[in-house]
Amino acid sequence: MRQVIAGLWVRLSKFISANWERILFGLVGLIGLIFSFRYVYQDRITEASAVFAMAFLSFIYSNLSRFKRFKGLGFEAELWEDKQKEAADLIERLKNVVSIYTHETVMNDVLRGRFSDGVRWNNTWTLFNNLVSQHDVLGQKIDFSSLKRDVDSYFLFDMCMPAASAVQIAIENAKREARQKIDTEFGTPIRDAAGYGARIAKLNEITSRIEEPFTLSKSRNLARVAIDMAAVAREKLKSHFEIDLPLDQEMLDRLHAIESLYENRPVQVTDELILWADRWHH
């Protein structure tokens, strides 16, 4: 209890030390206001007016440090606190505008390339880094993590698609080989329709395409999807048709690397990753 009282006393002492002028003028103003009401009650209007004026000035002086501008008894005044709040609100609105503008500028660069001569990821990341660094130089502490996440989504997709496409092509080729094997097994015309149908059904169980890959990449790890698809296809081709699925080890290694990048975003951009992504468009 003593420690609490001591702490309160210390804080009170500091407050009084820092604001003793305001407290003094405030007390004088309060006393003057009490006397002015008393004089009004006694119908001593002249004395009440004089004391009220003194009380009013005392209140003004007690808050003088808070005013940016004070212009006579007319009376025009602006509080520093009000102007500071206005400035802070304006800065916050400007930061929002800057954030939106930067987001649209970078994303427009990404999207424009997809419908023309292809995304140039080196240019895109240079633009992103330049804009962010310039805002930092100007002292604008803006959170661009949302923009980075959006750009990373396109970047990861472009990195992943060459390897994912290679996997899909390999599976399609292996399924074509399996189909030829089935046709040879059952002959022409087909001698066992039921057996032929069962074998075709097994072949159709093997997925060889990723439907709407970009849409899927927004909610799932596209590299992981391609890896799993390859693993399932390899197992079924081997067990049902005794066919080995030939997969480019470099593409598989790349998919595993991209899978890790997806799980550990934001992506740390390197020249090698830019080369992987640009390959999808050029």
Contacts in CASP RR format, 6 or more apart in sequence:
PFRMAT RR
TARGET T0000
AUTHOR 0000-0000-0000
METHOD contacts of the structure
MODEL  1
MRQVIAGLWVRLSKFISANWERILFGLVGLIGLIFSFRYVYQDRITEASA
VFAMAFLSFIYSNLSRFKRFKGLGFEAELWEDKQKEAADLIERLKNVVSI
YTHETVMNDVLRGRFSDGVRWNNTWTLFNNLVSQHDVLGQKIDFSSLKRD
VDSYFLFDMCMPAASAVQIAIENAKREARQKIDTEFGTPIRDAAGYGARI
AKLNEITSRIEEPFTLSKSRNLARVAIDMAAVAREKLKSHFEIDLPLDQE
MLDRLHAIESLYENRPVQVTDELILWADRWHH
16 23 0 8 1.000
21 61 0 8 1.000
21 62 0 8 1.000
22 62 0 8 1.000
22 63 0 8 1.000
22 65 0 8 1.000
23 62 0 8 1.000
24 62 0 8 1.000
25 58 0 8 1.000
25 59 0 8 1.000
25 61 0 8 1.000
25 62 0 8 1.000
26 58 0 8 1.000
26 59 0 8 1.000
26 62 0 8 1.000
28 54 0 8 1.000
28 55 0 8 1.000
28 58 0 8 1.000
29 54 0 8 1.000
29 55 0 8 1.000
29 56 0 8 1.000
29 58 0 8 1.000
29 59 0 8 1.000
29 62 0 8 1.000
30 55 0 8 1.000
31 55 0 8 1.000
32 51 0 8 1.000
32 52 0 8 1.000
32 54 0 8 1.000
32 55 0 8 1.000
32 58 0 8 1.000
33 52 0 8 1.000
33 55 0 8 1.000
35 51 0 8 1.000
35 55 0 8 1.000
36 48 0 8 1.000
36 49 0 8 1.000
36 51 0 8 1.000
36 52 0 8 1.000
36 55 0 8 1.000
37 48 0 8 1.000
39 45 0 8 1.000
39 47 0 8 1.000
39 48 0 8 1.000
39 51 0 8 1.000
40 48 0 8 1.000
60 70 0 8 1.000
64 70 0 8 1.000
65 80 0 8 1.000
66 79 0 8 1.000
66 80 0 8 1.000
66 81 0 8 1.000
67 77 0 8 1.000
67 78 0 8 1.000
67 79 0 8 1.000
67 80 0 8 1.000
68 78 0 8 1.000
68 79 0 8 1.000
68 80 0 8 1.000
68 83 0 8 1.000
69 76 0 8 1.000
69 77 0 8 1.000
69 78 0 8 1.000
70 76 0 8 1.000
70 77 0 8 1.000
71 77 0 8 1.000
95 140 0 8 1.000
95 142 0 8 1.000
98 135 0 8 1.000
98 140 0 8 1.000
98 142 0 8 1.000
99 142 0 8 1.000
99 143 0 8 1.000
99 144 0 8 1.000
99 147 0 8 1.000
102 131 0 8 1.000
102 132 0 8 1.000
102 135 0 8 1.000
102 142 0 8 1.000
102 144 0 8 1.000
102 147 0 8 1.000
103 146 0 8 1.000
103 147 0 8 1.000
103 150 0 8 1.000
105 127 0 8 1.000
105 131 0 8 1.000
106 124 0 8 1.000
106 127 0 8 1.000
106 128 0 8 1.000
106 131 0 8 1.000
106 147 0 8 1.000
106 151 0 8 1.000
107 147 0 8 1.000
107 150 0 8 1.000
107 151 0 8 1.000
109 123 0 8 1.000
109 124 0 8 1.000
109 127 0 8 1.000
110 119 0 8 1.000
110 124 0 8 1.000
110 151 0 8 1.000
110 154 0 8 1.000
113 119 0 8 1.000
113 120 0 8 1.000
113 281 0 8 1.000
114 281 0 8 1.000
118 281 0 8 1.000
118 282 0 8 1.000
119 154 0 8 1.000
119 158 0 8 1.000
119 277 0 8 1.000
119 278 0 8 1.000
119 281 0 8 1.000
120 278 0 8 1.000
121 155 0 8 1.000
121 158 0 8 1.000
121 274 0 8 1.000
121 277 0 8 1.000
121 278 0 8 1.000
122 271 0 8 1.000
122 274 0 8 1.000
122 278 0 8 1.000
124 151 0 8 1.000
125 269 0 8 1.000
125 274 0 8 1.000
128 147 0 8 1.000
128 148 0 8 1.000
128 151 0 8 1.000
132 144 0 8 1.000
135 142 0 8 1.000
145 266 0 8 1.000
148 266 0 8 1.000
149 265 0 8 1.000
149 266 0 8 1.000
152 265 0 8 1.000
152 266 0 8 1.000
152 267 0 8 1.000
153 217 0 8 1.000
153 218 0 8 1.000
155 267 0 8 1.000
155 269 0 8 1.000
155 273 0 8 1.000
155 277 0 8 1.000
156 217 0 8 1.000
156 222 0 8 1.000
156 223 0 8 1.000
156 258 0 8 1.000
156 261 0 8 1.000
156 262 0 8 1.000
156 267 0 8 1.000
157 213 0 8 1.000
157 214 0 8 1.000
157 217 0 8 1.000
157 222 0 8 1.000
158 276 0 8 1.000
158 277 0 8 1.000
158 278 0 8 1.000
158 280 0 8 1.000
158 281 0 8 1.000
159 254 0 8 1.000
159 258 0 8 1.000
159 261 0 8 1.000
159 273 0 8 1.000
159 276 0 8 1.000
159 277 0 8 1.000
159 280 0 8 1.000
160 217 0 8 1.000
160 222 0 8 1.000
160 223 0 8 1.000
160 226 0 8 1.000
160 255 0 8 1.000
160 258 0 8 1.000
161 213 0 8 1.000
161 222 0 8 1.000
161 280 0 8 1.000
162 251 0 8 1.000
162 254 0 8 1.000
162 276 0 8 1.000
162 279 0 8 1.000
162 280 0 8 1.000
163 223 0 8 1.000
163 226 0 8 1.000
163 251 0 8 1.000
163 252 0 8 1.000
163 254 0 8 1.000
163 255 0 8 1.000
163 258 0 8 1.000
164 210 0 8 1.000
164 213 0 8 1.000
164 222 0 8 1.000
164 223 0 8 1.000
164 225 0 8 1.000
164 226 0 8 1.000
164 255 0 8 1.000
166 247 0 8 1.000
166 248 0 8 1.000
166 251 0 8 1.000
167 226 0 8 1.000
167 229 0 8 1.000
167 230 0 8 1.000
167 247 0 8 1.000
167 251 0 8 1.000
167 252 0 8 1.000
167 255 0 8 1.000
168 208 0 8 1.000
168 209 0 8 1.000
168 210 0 8 1.000
168 226 0 8 1.000
168 229 0 8 1.000
170 230 0 8 1.000
170 245 0 8 1.000
170 246 0 8 1.000
170 247 0 8 1.000
170 248 0 8 1.000
171 206 0 8 1.000
171 207 0 8 1.000
171 208 0 8 1.000
171 229 0 8 1.000
171 230 0 8 1.000
171 233 0 8 1.000
171 245 0 8 1.000
172 208 0 8 1.000
172 209 0 8 1.000
174 233 0 8 1.000
174 237 0 8 1.000
174 243 0 8 1.000
174 245 0 8 1.000
174 246 0 8 1.000
175 203 0 8 1.000
175 206 0 8 1.000
175 208 0 8 1.000
175 237 0 8 1.000
177 241 0 8 1.000
177 243 0 8 1.000
178 203 0 8 1.000
178 206 0 8 1.000
178 237 0 8 1.000
178 240 0 8 1.000
178 241 0 8 1.000
178 243 0 8 1.000
179 203 0 8 1.000
181 241 0 8 1.000
181 243 0 8 1.000
182 196 0 8 1.000
182 199 0 8 1.000
182 200 0 8 1.000
182 203 0 8 1.000
182 241 0 8 1.000
185 199 0 8 1.000
186 192 0 8 1.000
186 195 0 8 1.000
186 196 0 8 1.000
186 199 0 8 1.000
190 196 0 8 1.000
199 240 0 8 1.000
202 236 0 8 1.000
202 240 0 8 1.000
202 241 0 8 1.000
203 240 0 8 1.000
203 241 0 8 1.000
205 236 0 8 1.000
206 232 0 8 1.000
206 233 0 8 1.000
206 236 0 8 1.000
206 237 0 8 1.000
207 229 0 8 1.000
207 232 0 8 1.000
207 233 0 8 1.000
208 229 0 8 1.000
208 233 0 8 1.000
210 216 0 8 1.000
210 222 0 8 1.000
210 225 0 8 1.000
210 226 0 8 1.000
210 229 0 8 1.000
213 222 0 8 1.000
216 222 0 8 1.000
216 225 0 8 1.000
221 259 0 8 1.000
221 262 0 8 1.000
221 263 0 8 1.000
222 258 0 8 1.000
222 262 0 8 1.000
223 255 0 8 1.000
223 256 0 8 1.000
223 258 0 8 1.000
223 259 0 8 1.000
223 262 0 8 1.000
224 259 0 8 1.000
224 262 0 8 1.000
226 255 0 8 1.000
227 252 0 8 1.000
227 255 0 8 1.000
227 256 0 8 1.000
227 259 0 8 1.000
230 245 0 8 1.000
230 247 0 8 1.000
230 252 0 8 1.000
233 245 0 8 1.000
234 244 0 8 1.000
234 245 0 8 1.000
234 247 0 8 1.000
237 243 0 8 1.000
237 244 0 8 1.000
237 245 0 8 1.000
238 244 0 8 1.000
238 245 0 8 1.000
254 276 0 8 1.000
258 276 0 8 1.000
261 267 0 8 1.000
261 273 0 8 1.000
267 273 0 8 1.000
END
